[in-house]
Amino acid sequence: QVQLVESGGGLVQAGGSLRLSCAASGSVWSIELMAWYRQDPRKERELVAHITSGGSTKYGDSVKGRFTISRDNAKNTVYLEMNSLNPEDTAVYYCAATRYGGSKPNYWGQGTQVTVSS
């Protein structure tokens, strides 16, 4: 089992920045891919970004050029640096982890709220 704990959400004005953190514990050796998703009640859940154990990254079209995902393997932590935030980025952000060989997340964090005011 793997436990994921997100932190760093909050309220920010449009144009501002936030950094989210996701600390993993448990059987972290089994995890190949870490990702951030977001969910707004009015929209479908959206992949924000993912990063593999080798450091390869992928971003959703709506955040490319503004968000950066990174990981610190020594700390078992994944970060999401969010810049140039706008109200459309308002959502609950979830950290997710996929085991080696998996095709979808096996573990989810509890989520952290990000609210961007105009």
C-alpha positions as CSV (number, residue, x, y, z in Angstrom):
1,Q,0.0,0.0,0.0
2,V,1.0,3.6,-0.6
3,Q,-0.3,6.6,1.2
4,L,-0.3,10.0,-0.4
5,V,-0.7,13.3,1.5
6,E,-1.1,16.6,-0.4
7,S,-0.4,20.0,0.9
8,G,0.0,23.6,-0.3
9,G,-3.4,24.5,-1.6
10,G,-5.1,27.7,-0.7
11,L,-6.5,31.0,-2.0
12,V,-4.6,33.1,-4.4
13,Q,-5.3,36.0,-6.7
14,A,-5.3,35.7,-10.5
15,G,-1.7,35.9,-11.8
16,G,-0.3,34.5,-8.6
17,S,1.6,31.2,-7.8
18,L,1.2,28.2,-5.6
19,R,3.3,25.1,-5.0
20,L,1.6,21.8,-4.1
21,S,3.4,19.0,-2.5
22,C,2.5,15.3,-2.4
23,A,4.4,13.1,0.1
24,A,4.3,9.4,-0.5
25,S,4.9,6.7,2.1
26,G,4.6,2.9,2.3
27,S,5.5,0.8,-0.6
28,V,6.9,3.7,-2.7
29,W,9.3,1.3,-4.5
30,S,6.3,0.0,-6.4
31,I,5.4,3.3,-7.9
32,E,6.4,4.1,-11.5
33,L,4.3,7.2,-12.2
34,M,3.1,10.1,-10.1
35,A,0.5,12.5,-11.3
36,W,-1.6,15.5,-10.4
37,Y,-5.3,15.6,-11.3
38,R,-7.9,18.2,-10.6
39,Q,-11.6,18.2,-10.2
40,D,-14.1,21.0,-10.4
41,P,-17.7,20.0,-9.7
42,R,-18.8,21.5,-13.0
43,K,-16.2,19.6,-15.0
44,E,-14.8,16.2,-15.5
45,R,-11.6,15.2,-13.7
46,E,-8.6,16.4,-15.6
47,L,-5.0,15.2,-15.8
48,V,-2.8,18.2,-14.9
49,A,0.6,16.6,-15.2
50,H,2.5,13.4,-14.6
51,I,6.1,12.4,-14.0
52,T,7.7,9.0,-14.4
53,S,10.3,7.4,-12.1
54,G,12.8,8.3,-14.9
55,G,11.8,12.0,-14.8
56,S,9.7,12.1,-18.0
57,T,6.8,14.6,-17.8
58,K,3.5,15.2,-19.5
59,Y,1.2,18.2,-19.1
60,G,-2.4,18.9,-19.8
61,D,-2.9,21.4,-22.6
62,S,-4.5,24.0,-20.3
63,V,-1.5,24.2,-18.0
64,K,1.4,23.8,-20.4
65,G,4.0,26.6,-19.9
66,R,2.5,27.6,-16.6
67,F,2.8,24.5,-14.4
68,T,5.9,22.4,-13.6
69,I,5.9,19.0,-12.1
70,S,9.0,17.7,-10.3
71,R,9.9,14.9,-7.9
72,D,12.4,14.5,-5.1
73,N,13.0,10.8,-4.9
74,A,15.1,11.1,-1.7
75,K,12.0,12.6,0.0
76,N,9.4,10.6,-1.9
77,T,7.7,13.8,-2.7
78,V,6.2,15.2,-5.9
79,Y,5.7,18.9,-6.4
80,L,3.5,21.0,-8.7
81,E,4.6,24.5,-9.2
82,M,1.7,26.6,-10.5
83,N,2.3,30.0,-12.0
84,S,0.1,32.6,-13.8
85,L,-2.9,31.1,-12.1
86,N,-6.4,32.1,-13.3
87,P,-9.9,31.4,-12.0
88,E,-10.2,28.5,-14.4
89,D,-7.6,26.7,-12.4
90,T,-9.8,26.6,-9.3
91,A,-10.4,23.0,-8.4
92,V,-9.5,20.3,-5.9
93,Y,-6.1,19.0,-6.8
94,Y,-5.4,15.3,-6.2
95,C,-2.1,13.5,-6.2
96,A,-2.2,10.0,-7.7
97,A,0.3,7.1,-8.0
98,T,0.4,4.3,-10.5
99,R,2.3,1.0,-9.9
100,Y,4.7,-0.4,-12.4
101,G,2.7,-2.1,-15.1
102,G,-0.4,-0.3,-14.2
103,S,-2.5,1.7,-16.7
104,K,-4.4,3.9,-14.3
105,P,-3.8,5.3,-10.8
106,N,-3.8,2.8,-8.0
107,Y,-3.6,5.3,-5.1
108,W,-5.1,8.7,-4.5
109,G,-4.5,11.4,-2.0
110,Q,-7.3,13.2,-0.1
111,G,-7.1,16.3,-2.3
112,T,-6.2,20.0,-1.6
113,Q,-8.4,22.9,-2.6
114,V,-6.9,25.6,-4.9
115,T,-9.0,28.7,-5.3
116,V,-8.0,31.5,-7.7
117,S,-9.9,34.8,-7.3
118,S,-10.3,37.2,-10.1
